Amino acid sequence: MHIIADLHLHSKYSRATSGNSDLEGLSEWAQTKGIGLLGSADFTHPKWLGELKKKLKDEGEGIFSYKNTKFMLTTEVSNIFYRKDVNKKVHNILFAPSLEVVGQICEGLKKFGKLEEDGRPILNLDIIEMMEILRGISREIYVVPAHAWTPWFGVFGSKSGFDSLEEAFGKYAKDIFALETGLSSDPSMNWMLSALDRITLISNSDCHSPQKLGREANVFELERLTYKAVMDAIKTRKGFLKTYEFYPEEGKYHWDGHRDCKVCLSPPESIKMGDLCPVCKKKLTVGVLHRVAALADRKEGFVPPHSVPFTRLIPLMEIIASVRDAGVGTKGVQEEYFKLVNYFGNEFAALEAPEENLILASDKVLAKAIVKAREGQVYWKPGYDGVFGEMRWEKPKEDPKSQKSLMDF
């Protein structure tokens, strides 16, 4: 069974999330994208959990369905705590095998935060203590650090993270077998840390609206779709074919910068400035590229044995909007998007279709753009300090200050 899975997303009960992020909207867009398995999202929220219990059909062995889309029980929690008088903030994805276990998780965590306030609850709970609580409930609960490099809420984040999984999770580090790379890093960046060789890298959209589903995803080949089969594929990498990756330059925290002053800097530039904004002299937000290089013990380009391959992509709507020089939400872009989706069956099929087939479905200009996007023939103004990167089709004039590779500094 070939299946594309997006296992980290959010429901309408998470802050700053679309009201269409209900089971109907998520299922509909999963079919549009070509995604067969979704994370349930936000199972710690009482109202959302009530909807999951009411509307999901239990298919057995940890898999549920709504219409034609399968679901696994997942959620994200925000752990905010002090460790040795230092404030730490880490987001983690929790995977659960059953609704019964979900109920026990909610019971165990509710004393550390108000679960009803946000689909991604804030827990005043050290992640080591959380691991202890979860291990006491079930050995089939798995914890995966979310968007591991994000400055404020990644386990390795420059603002409030750690330098290693061992430092973060203590004796439970051995139970962490996967981490989520996040939009601002890709597997090749993570491969520069030998300490992560034993860790499987997964990728998910972390979307706050259904249209953003699948901007990152995982591709599995499984004999049967069960909770155990998916988690075993992640743990062992057997049947884990590849991940779909955002271009990390498009991510909101790839380079260093200060959004208020519109300052975006490559790591070498920010180092020269002492990580201070050249305009206001406040501390810069040190981005993912800089942080990876600071912890790396390998050169760029190393590929560990048994690593899961990846394919970079740009969402189809973004490609169409760029080529047609129109907004993503405009009628023309939407019509052309659904024309291609209907022709190929889903968005992923369109993004991977041969150029000659794309020409038949659209025109030579758009077909060429889709091919260029998947082959890496695009250029970026990198994202920084919460600002998404901007894609360009033409190579900009060489900037002598910009880095040639990750390890140039």
Secondary structure, 3 states (H helix, E strand, C coil): CEEEEECCECCCCCCCCCCCCCHHHHHHHHHHHCCCEEECCCCCCHHHHHHHHHHCEEEECCEEEECCEEEEEEEEEEEEEEECCEEEEEEEEEEECCHHHHHHHHHHHHHHCCCCCCCCCEECCCHHHHHHHHHHHCCCCEEEECCCCCCCCCCCCCCCCCCCHHHHHHHHHHHCCEEECCCCCCHHHHCCCHHHCCCEEECCCCECCHHHCCCCEEEEECCCCCHHHHHHHHHHCCCEEEEEEECHHHCCCCEEEEHHHCEEECHHHHHHCCCECCCCCCECECCHHHHHHHHCCCCCCCCCCCCCCEEEECCHHHHHHHHHCCCCCCHHHHHHHHHHHHHHCCHHHHHCCCHHHHHHHCCHHHHHHHHHHHCCCCEEECCECCECCEEECCCCCCCCCCCCCCCCC
